[in-house]
């Protein structure tokens, strides 16, 4: 008879959720295996069994945050309307942040979770930024292999989207509705793209 699996995917997911909350609020140095295990209702040995080391756990939190974000962006359909597709990416960005604010903070905060190799690099080198840059290139009608032409407008759009999401997550917008978000993106986005 096969041994039952003690540490399953549900426990791994619960540990990642709890760890993201700790890293988002206290940074990677604030994450201890013992505290995480207690919060998740398991043992430290289960954490080590699933992740290997504390450093591997921190890396897994960052990887999970970026994987969720990439999946959310990939779910945006690519249609014959590049402008609508670009707006869809902006909405997906917001939805991702609102659905998983701790993972969002891990990605974009100074939490110490880093990228897959444990270091932060230029955001413009990330695959998720490439999705935005490619969508901007489609709107502008530029050659998609010419990453330079779309990079500055993509950075501007990202700054607007990111700023709005940060304000909303911080409770600093009087009306953080999707309609307001879309209105600001359309208005500011048009100015940036025509810039």
Secondary structure, DSSP 4 states (H G I P E B T S, - for coil): -PPPPSS-HHHHHHHHHHHHHHHHHH-GGG--HHHHHHHHTS-HHHHHHHHSSHHHHHHHHHHHHHHHHHHHHHTS---S-HHHHHHHHHHHHHHHHHH-HHHHHHHHSS-S--STTSS---GGGSHHHHHHHHHHHHHHT--TT-HHHHHHHHHHHHHHHHHHHHHHHTT--S---HHHHHHHHHHHHHHHHH-
